[in-house]
Amino acid sequence: MPIGDAFSNGVEGFNRASQQIERASADINRATLQQQDDDQIAQQRQLQAARPEEAVTPPVSQPPRLDESLVQLKVEEFNAKANTQSIRTADEVLGTLVDIKV
């Protein structure tokens, strides 16, 4: 595999990991906001409830899966680190080849 291909693949992989990190971060933010909204709704229901069974009614909507988003964030962190190492290695090999030719 030519050095340029290894470098390009590393950059492409890093960019893809960056996009996935942004997506996972947005999902985490959305899940957190949804959970806060659900908690506020539950508190309001408890304050306004005439009967105890009304006070424990769960919110209708389900928040996005926070655990899956956190796992995805960690996976993409490892992907970004691996691609960074690929870029670094391609750069070092290219530098070595240039030094040998000169």
C-alpha positions as semicolon CSV with decimal commas, in nm:
position;residue;x (nm);y (nm);z (nm)
1;M;0,000;0,000;0,000
2;P;0,148;0,338;-0,096
3;I;0,219;0,582;0,188
4;G;-0,023;0,836;0,040
5;D;-0,307;0,582;0,059
6;A;-0,231;0,502;0,421
7;F;-0,226;0,871;0,505
8;S;-0,552;0,936;0,315
9;N;-0,723;0,640;0,481
10;G;-0,613;0,766;0,822
11;V;-0,749;1,114;0,753
12;E;-1,074;0,975;0,615
13;G;-1,115;0,746;0,917
14;F;-1,041;1,032;1,156
15;N;-1,300;1,255;0,987
16;R;-1,560;0,976;1,002
17;A;-1,486;0,921;1,372
18;S;-1,519;1,296;1,435
19;Q;-1,862;1,298;1,272
20;Q;-1,975;1,001;1,479
21;I;-1,845;1,168;1,796
22;E;-2,053;1,476;1,716
23;R;-2,360;1,259;1,655
24;A;-2,314;1,064;1,980
25;S;-2,261;1,389;2,172
26;A;-2,583;1,532;2,028
27;D;-2,769;1,214;2,127
28;I;-2,633;1,237;2,480
29;N;-2,739;1,600;2,502
30;R;-3,085;1,520;2,368
31;A;-3,127;1,229;2,613
32;T;-3,019;1,447;2,904
33;L;-3,260;1,726;2,810
34;Q;-3,542;1,476;2,759
35;Q;-3,476;1,322;3,101
36;Q;-3,482;1,666;3,264
37;D;-3,812;1,746;3,092
38;D;-3,959;1,413;3,202
39;D;-3,845;1,474;3,560
40;Q;-4,009;1,817;3,561
41;I;-4,333;1,675;3,423
42;A;-4,331;1,403;3,690
43;Q;-4,276;1,663;3,963
44;Q;-4,563;1,874;3,831
45;R;-4,788;1,570;3,825
46;Q;-4,699;1,489;4,184
47;L;-4,775;1,842;4,296
48;Q;-5,107;1,855;4,111
49;A;-5,223;1,501;4,183
50;A;-5,542;1,459;4,378
51;R;-5,485;1,087;4,432
52;P;-5,156;0,907;4,510
53;E;-5,181;0,673;4,208
54;E;-5,184;0,975;3,974
55;A;-4,861;1,100;4,126
56;V;-4,657;0,801;4,011
57;T;-4,776;0,796;3,649
58;P;-4,463;0,763;3,433
59;P;-4,401;1,008;3,146
60;V;-4,544;0,903;2,810
61;S;-4,230;0,952;2,599
62;Q;-3,911;0,751;2,634
63;P;-3,577;0,935;2,625
64;P;-3,310;0,831;2,373
65;R;-3,082;0,552;2,492
66;L;-2,814;0,731;2,689
67;D;-2,610;0,415;2,751
68;E;-2,586;0,335;2,380
69;S;-2,478;0,690;2,300
70;L;-2,207;0,681;2,567
71;V;-2,074;0,350;2,435
72;Q;-2,075;0,487;2,080
73;L;-1,885;0,794;2,199
74;K;-1,615;0,576;2,355
75;V;-1,590;0,352;2,047
76;E;-1,542;0,654;1,822
77;E;-1,280;0,792;2,059
78;F;-1,079;0,473;2,006
79;N;-1,136;0,495;1,631
80;A;-1,009;0,853;1,625
81;K;-0,699;0,756;1,825
82;A;-0,628;0,461;1,595
83;N;-0,661;0,675;1,284
84;T;-0,441;0,944;1,439
85;Q;-0,175;0,679;1,496
86;S;-0,209;0,568;1,132
87;I;-0,156;0,926;1,015
88;R;0,143;0,965;1,247
89;T;0,299;0,638;1,127
90;A;0,249;0,727;0,759
91;D;0,410;1,065;0,825
92;E;0,710;0,904;0,999
93;V;0,757;0,650;0,718
94;L;0,738;0,925;0,458
95;G;0,992;1,129;0,655
96;T;1,224;0,829;0,673
97;L;1,196;0,769;0,299
98;V;1,272;1,133;0,225
99;D;1,576;1,121;0,456
100;I;1,704;0,806;0,281
101;K;1,668;0,959;-0,067
102;V;1,839;1,287;0,023
